[in-house]
Amino acid sequence: MFNTNKLINYQNVLSLPMVITIIIGLIVYYIIHFYANLRHYPPGPTPLPFIGNILLFRNIKRHLNEDLRQLYDIYGPVVTVWVGPKPVVIVGDPHVVKQAFSRPEFMGRMDNMLSSILCDSEHRDLLLNSHISSWESLRKVAHIAVRLDLEYFTKFKYYATGFLNDMDNTFILCEYIPVCRLFMSDPLAKFRTTYNQCFDYTLNVLKTHKNTYDESVCRDFCDVYIGAKRKAEVECLPGVQWLTNNNIAASLMDVAVAGTETTYTTIQWMVLFVAYFENWHQKLMVEIDEVLGHRVATMADRPRMHCVNAFIAETLRYRTAAPLGYPRVTLSDTTIST
């Protein structure tokens, strides 16, 4: 039998004033803990609880990087900006960036909605992989060759670049203010479905290549990975356990998403600069004619093509395809000198 007296007692204890008091207490505790936590991070604009520094960028009319430069002038080359309840440490000095990225504790990748699709317990990729051992093994092979056919990229058009047209503020809100996910539809639903389809396609291509593999013929990137895996298995090289079919397929996917858009954007800027700056157009043409003539360039020509090298480097500096880069996370508490 139910004890009516106990039920009444519970109702009295959890009265409306008591519930309101508990909620207010939790909010006050969160605010105190939130501001006490600021001292663990580099300086930056004072954030508001729950929304952080989002209001700083509510009326942006130029590239975000331009507004961040103003913060560097005020707070120094390393600035903390809070996006919702999450701190984002932004490094604006190239010397500090070089110092940080030379250390393994800065090699982590942010655990977010996108990374949960590209890198999970079933497969590890290159772009969003925080597992250093597997990342190093896959990257060594990835640097050997990148050659994929046109049909491959055509099938992956949405995955590589098309999904960017569907990204809006909904994704930012869902990512950095998780409570918004309760009231909004999944902004990555179409991307997740497309990724799974492309992953299955890539895995099938990889398996087909393994069945017809010939070490004397390198058809594409799949053969590079297969050859590297077999060599690592024969020589018992460290990290061979990470060269699995799923990890290799995920890394091939990264080539499509990370290599296509940035290369395409950079080439577009190069074409625009060549058309706009006639003096550089003439310098480049003279050097190309003198060094190459009518033949195709090779890597052996690079040391002699100073103007071309300078033009490429300046394009990458002046109109960087990804000026803010992809967010990283530290794998342990650390400091950097500024």
KEKE-3310 file (N, C-alpha, C; in steps of 0.2 Angstrom, whole numbers, plus 5000, padded with zeros to 4 digits):
npx = (5004:5002:5010:5001:5004:5018:5019:5013:5021:5033:5028:5027:5040:5046:5041:5035:5042:5054:5059:5062:5072:5082:5085:5089:5100:5109:5111:5118:5129:5135:5138:5148:5157:5160:5166:5177:5184:5190:5203:5212:5215:5222:5222:5207:5192:5179:5168:5150:5139:5134:5132:5144:5156:5148:5141:5150:5152:5141:5137:5145:5153:5164:5178:5180:5193:5198:5192:5197:5210:5210:5208:5220:5228:5224:5224:5235:5246:5240:5224:5209:5193:5176:5165:5149:5147:5160:5178:5188:5204:5214:5227:5237:5250:5263:5275:5272:5263:5270:5279:5269:5263:5274:5274:5269:5257:5249:5242:5229:5212:5196:5183:5168:5152:5154:5166:5162:5156:5166:5176:5177:5173:5174:5182:5196:5202:5212:5210:5203:5208:5213:5221:5237:5246:5240:5236:5249:5254:5245:5247:5260:5259:5250:5257:5264:5258:5245:5233:5219:5204:5193:5180:5179:5179:5168:5157:5158:5155:5145:5149:5162:5162:5149:5141:5145:5137:5125:5128:5124:5120:5114:5121:5132:5126:5120:5132:5140:5132:5125:5112:5103:5101:5090:5079:5081:5082:5093:5108:5117:5112:5109:5123:5128:5122:5126:5140:5141:5136:5146:5157:5155:5155:5169:5175:5172:5178:5191:5192:5190:5202:5211:5209:5214:5227:5243:5259:5268:5261:5255:5240:5231:5228:5223:5230:5243:5241:5238:5250:5259:5253:5256:5269:5273:5267:5276:5288:5286:5283:5281:5265:5258:5246:5236:5233:5221:5206:5195:5201:5209:5200:5193:5204:5206:5194:5196:5206:5198:5189:5197:5207:5202:5193:5201:5212:5206:5201:5212:5219:5209:5211:5224:5223:5215:5224:5234:5228:5225:5237:5247:5261:5266:5261:5268:5282:5281:5278:5289:5299:5294:5294:5308:5314:5306:5301:5292:5289:5282:5282:5292:5296:5310:5312:5309:5319:5324:5314:5311:5302:5290:5288:5289:5277:5267:5269:5266:5252:5246:5249:5243:5229:5223:5217:5210:5210:5208:5211:5208:5200:5210:5213:5221:5231:5234:5236:5245:5257:5262:5275:5275)
npy = (4994:5012:5025:5038:5049:5050:5054:5066:5073:5074:5082:5094:5096:5098:5111:5125:5137:5131:5124:5135:5141:5132:5132:5145:5145:5135:5142:5153:5147:5142:5154:5159:5149:5150:5163:5162:5153:5159:5164:5154:5155:5163:5182:5191:5198:5202:5189:5185:5175:5159:5164:5169:5178:5181:5192:5202:5200:5202:5211:5210:5215:5213:5202:5190:5188:5201:5208:5201:5205:5218:5214:5208:5219:5224:5214:5207:5194:5182:5177:5175:5170:5168:5157:5155:5144:5139:5141:5148:5149:5160:5161:5174:5177:5173:5167:5162:5153:5144:5139:5133:5123:5115:5106:5091:5091:5100:5095:5090:5088:5096:5090:5089:5091:5089:5082:5070:5063:5062:5056:5042:5029:5018:5021:5030:5046:5058:5072:5076:5069:5065:5055:5052:5042:5034:5045:5049:5038:5036:5049:5049:5040:5047:5057:5053:5051:5059:5056:5056:5051:5060:5055:5051:5063:5069:5062:5065:5078:5086:5082:5087:5101:5106:5105:5116:5127:5125:5127:5137:5150:5141:5129:5134:5139:5126:5119:5127:5131:5120:5117:5122:5112:5105:5111:5113:5107:5094:5101:5095:5084:5080:5081:5070:5059:5059:5058:5045:5038:5041:5036:5022:5019:5023:5013:5001:5003:5003:4990:4983:4987:4981:4968:4967:4972:4977:4978:4984:4993:5009:5015:5024:5034:5024:5013:5017:5017:5004:4997:5003:4998:4984:4984:4989:4979:4968:4972:4974:4987:5001:5006:5000:4994:5003:5005:5001:4995:5003:5015:5019:5022:5032:5042:5044:5050:5062:5068:5072:5082:5091:5094:5098:5110:5120:5121:5124:5137:5144:5143:5150:5163:5166:5166:5178:5187:5187:5191:5204:5211:5217:5218:5208:5198:5198:5196:5183:5176:5178:5171:5158:5155:5155:5146:5134:5133:5125:5113:5102:5107:5101:5095:5097:5109:5119:5126:5135:5144:5157:5169:5163:5155:5165:5172:5162:5160:5173:5174:5164:5170:5182:5180:5169:5153:5147:5157:5156:5143:5126:5122:5117:5107:5106:5092:5091:5101:5116:5128:5143:5154:5171)
npz = (5000:4997:5006:5011:5019:5018:5005:5005:5013:5005:4994:5001:5005:4992:4987:4977:4981:4986:4975:4966:4974:4974:4960:4958:4967:4960:4948:4953:4958:4947:4940:4949:4948:4935:4932:4941:4935:4924:4927:4923:4910:4896:4894:4889:4882:4894:4897:4896:4907:4901:4887:4884:4874:4863:4859:4855:4842:4835:4825:4814:4800:4792:4788:4801:4806:4805:4815:4826:4826:4832:4845:4848:4849:4860:4871:4868:4860:4862:4865:4874:4869:4873:4867:4869:4883:4881:4881:4869:4864:4855:4845:4839:4834:4823:4827:4840:4837:4829:4839:4847:4839:4837:4848:4855:4864:4859:4849:4849:4844:4842:4851:4844:4836:4822:4822:4828:4818:4808:4814:4824:4836:4828:4817:4813:4807:4798:4799:4811:4821:4837:4842:4844:4840:4830:4821:4817:4810:4800:4794:4789:4778:4770:4766:4755:4742:4733:4723:4715:4705:4694:4694:4707:4715:4710:4714:4728:4729:4737:4750:4750:4747:4745:4757:4764:4760:4767:4780:4794:4806:4815:4816:4824:4836:4840:4842:4851:4861:4869:4875:4865:4856:4860:4855:4842:4825:4819:4813:4805:4799:4785:4781:4788:4784:4770:4772:4777:4766:4757:4764:4764:4751:4748:4756:4749:4737:4741:4746:4734:4727:4734:4731:4718:4718:4713:4716:4707:4700:4703:4705:4711:4726:4735:4732:4737:4750:4753:4749:4758:4770:4768:4768:4780:4788:4785:4789:4802:4807:4819:4823:4814:4817:4816:4803:4797:4787:4789:4795:4785:4775:4780:4781:4767:4764:4771:4762:4752:4758:4764:4755:4743:4743:4749:4740:4728:4731:4733:4721:4713:4719:4714:4700:4699:4704:4695:4684:4688:4693:4682:4680:4688:4681:4669:4674:4679:4667:4660:4668:4668:4654:4652:4661:4659:4646:4634:4641:4654:4671:4684:4701:4702:4696:4704:4713:4704:4701:4706:4706:4704:4715:4725:4722:4724:4738:4743:4739:4747:4759:4759:4755:4763:4763:4774:4786:4800:4803:4808:4824:4838:4852:4868:4874:4887:4902:4899:4895:4885:4879:4877)
capx = (5000:5006:5009:4999:5007:5025:5018:5011:5028:5037:5025:5028:5047:5047:5036:5037:5048:5060:5062:5065:5078:5087:5087:5093:5107:5113:5113:5123:5135:5138:5141:5154:5162:5162:5171:5183:5188:5193:5210:5216:5215:5225:5217:5202:5186:5175:5162:5144:5138:5130:5133:5151:5157:5145:5138:5155:5152:5134:5136:5151:5152:5170:5180:5181:5200:5200:5190:5202:5216:5209:5208:5227:5231:5222:5226:5241:5245:5236:5217:5203:5186:5171:5159:5144:5151:5166:5183:5192:5211:5216:5234:5238:5257:5266:5281:5269:5259:5275:5281:5264:5262:5280:5274:5263:5251:5244:5240:5222:5207:5191:5177:5162:5147:5157:5171:5158:5154:5172:5181:5173:5176:5174:5187:5200:5204:5218:5208:5200:5210:5217:5225:5243:5249:5236:5237:5256:5255:5241:5249:5266:5257:5246:5261:5267:5255:5238:5230:5212:5201:5188:5174:5179:5178:5161:5153:5159:5154:5142:5153:5169:5161:5142:5138:5146:5131:5120:5130:5122:5121:5111:5126:5136:5122:5120:5139:5143:5127:5121:5105:5099:5099:5084:5074:5082:5084:5101:5110:5122:5108:5111:5130:5129:5119:5130:5146:5140:5136:5153:5162:5154:5158:5176:5177:5171:5183:5197:5192:5191:5209:5215:5209:5217:5233:5249:5264:5272:5257:5251:5234:5229:5229:5221:5236:5248:5239:5238:5257:5262:5251:5259:5276:5273:5266:5281:5294:5284:5284:5277:5259:5254:5239:5231:5232:5215:5202:5191:5205:5212:5194:5192:5209:5204:5189:5199:5209:5192:5186:5202:5211:5198:5191:5207:5216:5201:5200:5219:5219:5205:5215:5230:5220:5213:5230:5238:5224:5224:5243:5250:5268:5268:5260:5274:5287:5280:5278:5296:5303:5291:5297:5316:5315:5302:5300:5286:5288:5279:5286:5293:5299:5317:5313:5307:5324:5326:5308:5310:5296:5284:5288:5287:5270:5263:5269:5262:5245:5244:5249:5238:5222:5224:5210:5208:5214:5208:5213:5203:5202:5213:5213:5227:5230:5236:5237:5251:5258:5266:5278:5273)
capy = (5000:5018:5029:5044:5054:5052:5057:5073:5076:5075:5087:5100:5098:5101:5116:5129:5141:5127:5123:5141:5143:5127:5134:5151:5143:5132:5147:5157:5143:5142:5160:5160:5145:5152:5168:5159:5149:5164:5165:5148:5156:5170:5187:5192:5202:5198:5185:5184:5168:5156:5166:5171:5184:5181:5199:5206:5199:5202:5216:5209:5217:5211:5195:5189:5189:5208:5210:5198:5209:5223:5210:5207:5225:5226:5209:5203:5189:5176:5180:5170:5172:5163:5156:5151:5142:5136:5145:5147:5152:5161:5163:5178:5179:5167:5164:5158:5148:5139:5136:5129:5117:5110:5102:5086:5093:5105:5091:5087:5091:5098:5085:5092:5088:5087:5076:5064:5060:5060:5052:5039:5023:5013:5023:5037:5050:5063:5079:5077:5063:5067:5050:5054:5037:5033:5050:5049:5032:5038:5055:5047:5037:5052:5062:5049:5053:5061:5056:5054:5052:5065:5052:5051:5069:5071:5058:5068:5085:5089:5081:5091:5108:5108:5106:5123:5131:5123:5129:5144:5151:5136:5125:5138:5138:5120:5117:5130:5132:5113:5117:5124:5106:5102:5115:5114:5101:5093:5105:5091:5078:5079:5079:5064:5054:5059:5055:5038:5035:5041:5031:5015:5019:5023:5007:4996:5005:5001:4982:4981:4988:4976:4961:4968:4976:4975:4983:4987:4998:5013:5018:5030:5034:5018:5008:5019:5015:4996:4996:5005:4994:4978:4985:4990:4972:4964:4975:4975:4994:5004:5010:4996:4992:5009:5005:4997:4997:5009:5021:5021:5025:5039:5046:5045:5055:5069:5071:5075:5087:5095:5096:5101:5117:5125:5121:5127:5144:5147:5144:5156:5170:5166:5168:5185:5192:5187:5196:5211:5214:5215:5218:5202:5193:5198:5193:5176:5173:5178:5166:5151:5154:5154:5139:5128:5133:5122:5107:5103:5108:5096:5098:5099:5116:5124:5130:5140:5148:5162:5173:5159:5153:5171:5173:5157:5161:5179:5172:5160:5174:5188:5178:5163:5150:5146:5161:5154:5136:5122:5123:5112:5107:5104:5086:5092:5108:5118:5136:5145:5160:5176)
capz = (5000:4997:5012:5010:5023:5015:4999:5007:5015:4999:4991:5005:5004:4985:4986:4972:4983:4987:4968:4964:4978:4971:4954:4959:4970:4955:4944:4957:4959:4940:4938:4952:4946:4928:4933:4944:4930:4919:4928:4921:4903:4894:4894:4884:4884:4899:4895:4900:4908:4896:4880:4882:4870:4856:4857:4852:4835:4832:4820:4810:4793:4788:4790:4808:4807:4805:4822:4831:4826:4837:4852:4849:4851:4867:4876:4867:4854:4864:4867:4875:4867:4875:4863:4874:4889:4879:4880:4863:4864:4849:4844:4833:4833:4820:4831:4845:4833:4827:4845:4850:4835:4837:4854:4855:4868:4855:4843:4850:4840:4846:4851:4843:4832:4816:4824:4830:4812:4804:4818:4830:4839:4822:4812:4814:4801:4799:4800:4817:4825:4843:4845:4841:4837:4824:4817:4814:4806:4794:4790:4785:4772:4766:4762:4750:4736:4733:4716:4715:4699:4693:4696:4714:4717:4708:4719:4734:4729:4743:4756:4750:4747:4745:4763:4767:4759:4771:4786:4796:4813:4818:4818:4829:4842:4843:4844:4857:4867:4868:4876:4859:4853:4862:4852:4835:4821:4818:4807:4801:4797:4778:4780:4791:4779:4764:4774:4778:4760:4754:4767:4762:4744:4748:4759:4744:4732:4744:4746:4727:4725:4738:4727:4712:4720:4710:4718:4702:4697:4707:4701:4715:4733:4738:4731:4741:4757:4753:4748:4764:4775:4768:4769:4788:4791:4783:4792:4809:4809:4824:4821:4808:4819:4814:4796:4796:4781:4791:4796:4778:4771:4783:4778:4760:4764:4772:4756:4748:4761:4766:4750:4737:4744:4750:4734:4723:4733:4732:4713:4711:4720:4710:4694:4700:4705:4689:4679:4691:4693:4675:4681:4690:4676:4665:4677:4679:4661:4658:4671:4665:4647:4653:4664:4657:4639:4632:4644:4660:4677:4689:4707:4701:4693:4710:4716:4699:4699:4712:4706:4705:4722:4729:4720:4728:4745:4744:4738:4753:4765:4758:4755:4766:4762:4780:4790:4807:4804:4812:4831:4841:4859:4871:4877:4894:4904:4896:4894:4880:4881:4872)
cpx = (5004:5005:5008:5002:5014:5024:5017:5017:5032:5035:5027:5035:5049:5042:5039:5043:5054:5063:5065:5071:5083:5090:5091:5100:5111:5115:5119:5130:5139:5141:5148:5159:5165:5167:5177:5187:5192:5201:5215:5217:5219:5219:5213:5196:5182:5169:5156:5142:5133:5131:5140:5152:5154:5143:5143:5155:5145:5133:5142:5149:5159:5172:5182:5188:5202:5198:5195:5208:5216:5210:5216:5230:5229:5224:5232:5240:5241:5230:5212:5197:5181:5166:5154:5148:5158:5172:5187:5199:5213:5223:5235:5245:5260:5271:5278:5266:5265:5278:5276:5263:5268:5279:5268:5257:5246:5241:5233:5218:5200:5185:5171:5157:5150:5162:5168:5156:5161:5177:5178:5177:5177:5180:5190:5203:5211:5216:5206:5202:5215:5222:5232:5246:5246:5237:5244:5257:5251:5244:5255:5264:5253:5251:5265:5265:5248:5236:5224:5208:5195:5181:5173:5177:5170:5156:5153:5158:5151:5146:5159:5167:5154:5139:5139:5140:5125:5121:5128:5123:5118:5116:5130:5132:5121:5127:5141:5138:5122:5114:5100:5097:5093:5078:5075:5083:5091:5103:5115:5118:5110:5118:5131:5127:5124:5137:5146:5140:5143:5158:5161:5156:5166:5179:5177:5176:5190:5198:5193:5199:5213:5215:5213:5224:5239:5254:5268:5268:5254:5246:5231:5231:5228:5227:5242:5247:5240:5246:5260:5260:5255:5266:5277:5272:5272:5287:5292:5285:5279:5271:5255:5247:5234:5230:5226:5211:5198:5195:5208:5206:5193:5197:5208:5199:5191:5203:5204:5190:5191:5206:5208:5197:5196:5211:5212:5201:5207:5220:5215:5208:5221:5228:5218:5219:5234:5234:5224:5231:5247:5258:5270:5266:5265:5280:5287:5280:5285:5300:5300:5294:5305:5317:5312:5302:5293:5285:5284:5283:5286:5296:5306:5318:5311:5313:5326:5320:5307:5304:5290:5283:5286:5279:5265:5263:5265:5254:5243:5244:5243:5231:5222:5217:5207:5211:5214:5210:5207:5205:5205:5212:5219:5226:5231:5236:5244:5252:5263:5269:5276:5278)
cpy = (5006:5022:5036:5050:5056:5055:5065:5077:5078:5081:5094:5102:5101:5106:5121:5134:5138:5126:5129:5143:5138:5129:5140:5149:5139:5137:5152:5153:5142:5148:5161:5156:5147:5158:5166:5156:5153:5164:5159:5149:5162:5175:5188:5196:5198:5195:5186:5177:5166:5158:5168:5178:5185:5188:5203:5205:5199:5206:5216:5211:5216:5204:5195:5190:5197:5211:5207:5202:5215:5220:5209:5213:5227:5221:5205:5198:5183:5178:5174:5173:5166:5163:5152:5150:5139:5141:5143:5152:5153:5164:5168:5180:5172:5164:5160:5152:5142:5136:5131:5122:5113:5105:5098:5088:5097:5101:5088:5091:5091:5092:5089:5088:5085:5081:5070:5060:5057:5056:5049:5033:5017:5015:5030:5040:5054:5070:5080:5072:5066:5061:5050:5048:5035:5038:5050:5044:5034:5044:5053:5044:5042:5056:5059:5051:5055:5061:5053:5056:5057:5062:5052:5057:5071:5068:5062:5075:5088:5088:5086:5098:5110:5109:5113:5128:5130:5125:5136:5145:5145:5131:5128:5137:5131:5117:5120:5131:5125:5113:5118:5117:5103:5105:5116:5107:5100:5096:5101:5084:5076:5077:5072:5058:5054:5056:5048:5034:5035:5036:5024:5014:5019:5016:5001:4997:5002:4993:4980:4982:4983:4969:4961:4972:4973:4980:4986:4993:5002:5017:5024:5030:5028:5013:5010:5017:5007:4994:4998:5001:4987:4978:4985:4983:4968:4966:4976:4982:4996:5007:5006:4994:4997:5009:5000:4999:5003:5016:5024:5024:5032:5044:5048:5051:5062:5072:5075:5082:5093:5098:5100:5108:5122:5126:5125:5135:5147:5148:5150:5163:5171:5169:5176:5189:5192:5192:5203:5215:5212:5215:5211:5196:5192:5195:5185:5172:5172:5172:5159:5150:5152:5148:5133:5127:5130:5115:5108:5103:5102:5099:5100:5106:5121:5128:5136:5145:5152:5166:5169:5157:5159:5172:5168:5158:5167:5178:5169:5165:5180:5186:5170:5159:5148:5150:5159:5147:5132:5122:5116:5112:5104:5097:5086:5099:5110:5126:5137:5152:5165:5182)
cpz = (5000:5003:5010:5013:5021:5009:5000:5009:5010:4995:4995:5005:4997:4983:4981:4975:4984:4980:4966:4967:4975:4965:4954:4962:4965:4950:4947:4957:4952:4938:4942:4950:4939:4928:4936:4940:4925:4920:4925:4913:4902:4894:4888:4886:4889:4896:4899:4901:4903:4889:4879:4879:4864:4854:4854:4844:4832:4826:4815:4803:4788:4791:4798:4810:4808:4812:4827:4831:4831:4844:4853:4851:4858:4872:4874:4862:4856:4868:4869:4874:4869:4870:4866:4880:4887:4878:4873:4864:4857:4849:4838:4831:4829:4824:4837:4842:4832:4834:4848:4846:4834:4843:4853:4858:4865:4849:4843:4845:4844:4845:4850:4838:4825:4817:4825:4824:4808:4808:4824:4832:4833:4817:4814:4808:4803:4801:4807:4822:4831:4845:4841:4837:4830:4819:4813:4809:4799:4790:4786:4778:4767:4763:4756:4743:4737:4726:4716:4708:4699:4696:4704:4717:4716:4712:4726:4734:4735:4749:4756:4751:4748:4752:4767:4766:4763:4778:4788:4803:4818:4821:4824:4836:4845:4845:4851:4863:4866:4870:4870:4855:4854:4858:4844:4832:4820:4812:4802:4799:4790:4777:4783:4787:4773:4766:4774:4771:4756:4757:4765:4755:4744:4751:4753:4738:4735:4744:4738:4725:4728:4734:4721:4712:4716:4712:4713:4698:4702:4704:4705:4722:4737:4738:4736:4748:4758:4753:4755:4770:4775:4769:4777:4791:4790:4788:4800:4811:4814:4821:4816:4810:4818:4807:4794:4790:4783:4792:4789:4774:4774:4781:4771:4760:4766:4767:4752:4751:4763:4761:4744:4738:4745:4744:4729:4725:4732:4725:4711:4713:4716:4703:4694:4701:4699:4684:4682:4691:4687:4676:4683:4685:4671:4668:4677:4673:4658:4661:4669:4659:4648:4656:4661:4649:4638:4636:4651:4666:4681:4696:4707:4699:4699:4712:4711:4698:4705:4712:4707:4712:4727:4728:4724:4735:4747:4744:4745:4759:4765:4758:4757:4765:4768:4785:4798:4808:4807:4819:4833:4849:4862:4874:4884:4896:4902:4896:4888:4881:4875:4872)
residu = (MET:PHE:ASN:THR:ASN:LYS:LEU:ILE:ASN:TYR:GLN:ASN:VAL:LEU:SER:LEU:PRO:MET:VAL:ILE:THR:ILE:ILE:ILE:GLY:LEU:ILE:VAL:TYR:TYR:ILE:ILE:HIS:PHE:TYR:ALA:ASN:LEU:ARG:HIS:TYR:PRO:PRO:GLY:PRO:THR:PRO:LEU:PRO:PHE:ILE:GLY:ASN:ILE:LEU:LEU:PHE:ARG:ASN:ILE:LYS:ARG:HIS:LEU:ASN:GLU:ASP:LEU:ARG:GLN:LEU:TYR:ASP:ILE:TYR:GLY:PRO:VAL:VAL:THR:VAL:TRP:VAL:GLY:PRO:LYS:PRO:VAL:VAL:ILE:VAL:GLY:ASP:PRO:HIS:VAL:VAL:LYS:GLN:ALA:PHE:SER:ARG:PRO:GLU:PHE:MET:GLY:ARG:MET:ASP:ASN:MET:LEU:SER:SER:ILE:LEU:CYS:ASP:SER:GLU:HIS:ARG:ASP:LEU:LEU:LEU:ASN:SER:HIS:ILE:SER:SER:TRP:GLU:SER:LEU:ARG:LYS:VAL:ALA:HIS:ILE:ALA:VAL:ARG:LEU:ASP:LEU:GLU:TYR:PHE:THR:LYS:PHE:LYS:TYR:TYR:ALA:THR:GLY:PHE:LEU:ASN:ASP:MET:ASP:ASN:THR:PHE:ILE:LEU:CYS:GLU:TYR:ILE:PRO:VAL:CYS:ARG:LEU:PHE:MET:SER:ASP:PRO:LEU:ALA:LYS:PHE:ARG:THR:THR:TYR:ASN:GLN:CYS:PHE:ASP:TYR:THR:LEU:ASN:VAL:LEU:LYS:THR:HIS:LYS:ASN:THR:TYR:ASP:GLU:SER:VAL:CYS:ARG:ASP:PHE:CYS:ASP:VAL:TYR:ILE:GLY:ALA:LYS:ARG:LYS:ALA:GLU:VAL:GLU:CYS:LEU:PRO:GLY:VAL:GLN:TRP:LEU:THR:ASN:ASN:ASN:ILE:ALA:ALA:SER:LEU:MET:ASP:VAL:ALA:VAL:ALA:GLY:THR:GLU:THR:THR:TYR:THR:THR:ILE:GLN:TRP:MET:VAL:LEU:PHE:VAL:ALA:TYR:PHE:GLU:ASN:TRP:HIS:GLN:LYS:LEU:MET:VAL:GLU:ILE:ASP:GLU:VAL:LEU:GLY:HIS:ARG:VAL:ALA:THR:MET:ALA:ASP:ARG:PRO:ARG:MET:HIS:CYS:VAL:ASN:ALA:PHE:ILE:ALA:GLU:THR:LEU:ARG:TYR:ARG:THR:ALA:ALA:PRO:LEU:GLY:TYR:PRO:ARG:VAL:THR:LEU:SER:ASP:THR:THR:ILE:SER:THR)
# end
